[in-house]
């Protein structure tokens, strides 16, 4: 039987090894995985992805930290990229490695600029990536995992026309409902703003929503919104006519 002192030494040694791994792993070369990571992201997001710098990461859950990421949009909807991301974090689903695959359990986009666009036929550019995971039953290479946005900017476009309205300081979490319905659950917090206004802020909007892609042509969307109290003049200025 091991003595109490020996057990303490073993625990300290394991803690030291874990701490050393956390410090050193981000500096190990991860370039050999670049092609694989880009390929999995492209299958997951249903569009081309380009990565600047790629690093290992063990904080939170094992995965990769990506810098200067450009996520292309669907060419039939917009020539402008779907998102520019300064830094992204992808967590690996460890169970997938046992199957000889690599899938992601979570994608976190930090301070991205996201372009939500609608084609002239009415299709939104996010629909395809959400539909890819419906009915999968288990996490596969083509299914979108939990998606988080932190301190992002969300722009809106319809056809060739870009809206003057956008969200800033947006925090968003998108995850698939766990009851096998194929629905997606959305939680968000953001500040509405206008591109032609220099007002400091119009308040904060919070909401929860549920999108069911199987219902109807563009799916069925339910959402509850709550807007922070703001002076009436500020709210009115948010909806005033654009400057000439």
C-alpha positions, -999 to 999 in steps of 0.1 A, spaced: 0 0 0 13 34 -9 20 58 19 2 92 22 35 110 13 39 89 -18 4 96 -29 9 133 -24 41 133 -45 24 114 -73 -5 140 -73 20 169 -73 39 153 -102 8 148 -122 -3 184 -116 31 196 -126 29 176 -159 -6 189 -166 5 225 -159 36 221 -182 14 207 -209 -10 237 -207 20 261 -210 39 243 -237 12 228 -260 2 262 -276 38 266 -287 41 232 -304 38 232 -342 2 226 -353 7 233 -390 5 196 -399 -32 197 -390 -40 228 -410 -55 210 -440 -75 187 -417 -89 215 -396 -98 236 -426 -115 206 -442 -136 198 -411 -146 235 -408 -156 237 -444 -178 206 -441 -193 219 -408 -200 254 -421 -208 244 -456 -185 270 -472 -148 277 -478 -126 286 -448 -92 302 -447 -70 302 -416 -41 325 -408 -23 311 -377 -31 277 -361 -22 267 -325 -29 239 -302 -50 247 -271 -58 228 -239 -77 254 -220 -113 244 -213 -114 215 -238 -87 202 -261 -87 218 -295 -72 246 -317 -70 284 -316 -73 300 -350 -63 335 -360 -73 357 -389 -101 334 -401 -121 342 -433 -154 323 -438 -166 326 -473 -203 330 -481 -224 310 -506 -216 325 -541 -252 324 -551 -261 347 -521 -232 371 -516 -197 377 -529 -187 392 -495 -174 367 -469 -199 354 -443 -175 363 -415 -141 378 -407 -128 365 -374 -99 378 -355 -97 347 -333 -117 314 -332 -116 285 -308 -126 250 -319 -130 222 -293 -125 187 -305 -151 160 -297 -127 134 -282 -151 105 -289 -147 112 -327 -109 105 -325 -117 69 -315 -137 65 -347 -107 78 -367 -124 111 -374 -121 147 -362 -152 166 -353 -158 197 -333 -179 199 -302 -180 237 -301 -169 266 -323 -164 300 -306 -158 332 -327 -143 361 -308 -150 396 -321 -161 385 -356 -178 407 -382 -207 385 -395 -228 392 -426 -263 378 -424 -276 379 -460 -308 370 -478 -308 361 -515 -333 375 -540 -352 342 -538 -356 346 -500 -330 321 -488 -308 331 -459 -271 323 -459 -272 305 -426 -299 280 -435 -277 255 -452 -252 251 -423 -281 246 -398 -299 220 -420 -267 199 -423 -270 187 -387 -307 179 -388 -315 142 -382 -278 133 -378 -285 116 -344 -249 118 -335 -221 143 -341 -207 137 -376 -182 155 -397 -210 174 -416 -230 185 -385 -228 220 -370 -218 218 -333 -226 244 -307 -217 278 -320 -208 308 -299 -201 345 -309 -184 368 -284 -184 406 -288 -193 404 -325 -207 427 -351 -236 414 -371 -245 431 -404 -276 425 -426 -280 423 -463 -309 416 -487 -298 409 -522 -274 437 -532 -287 461 -506 -269 464 -473 -290 475 -443 -280 506 -423 -289 486 -392 -265 462 -374 -258 447 -340 -227 455 -321 -212 439 -289 -232 408 -298 -230 377 -277 -247 347 -292 -251 310 -285 -266 285 -310 -272 249 -301 -293 220 -313 -323 211 -292 -317 179 -274 -351 162 -280 -343 149 -315 -366 175 -331 -339 190 -353 -347 225 -340 -320 250 -330 -321 271 -299 -307 307 -299 -297 330 -270 -284 364 -277 -275 398 -263 -266 428 -285 -268 465 -290 -287 478 -321 -269 505 -341 -270 523 -374 -241 529 -398 -252 565 -403 -254 574 -366 -227 585 -341 -250 580 -311 -232 562 -283 -258 535 -279 -295 527 -282 -298 502 -254 -294 464 -253 -316 438 -268 -318 403 -253 -337 373 -266 -343 336 -269 -354 319 -300 -361 285 -316 -357 278 -353 -372 246 -368 -357 241 -403 -382 213 -413 -413 235 -411 -420 255 -442 -398 268 -470 -376 289 -448 -383 271 -415 -403 283 -385 -388 309 -362 -401 318 -327 -383 344 -306 -389 364 -274 -372 398 -273 -365 422 -244 -351 457 -249 -334 477 -222 -351 508 -212 -338 539 -230 -348 575 -233 -376 578 -259 -356 602 -281 -328 576 -284 -352 549 -294 -369 572 -319 -336 581 -335 -329 544 -341 -359 543 -365 -356 577 -381 -353 579 -419 -317 576 -433 -297 608 -438 -298 620 -474 
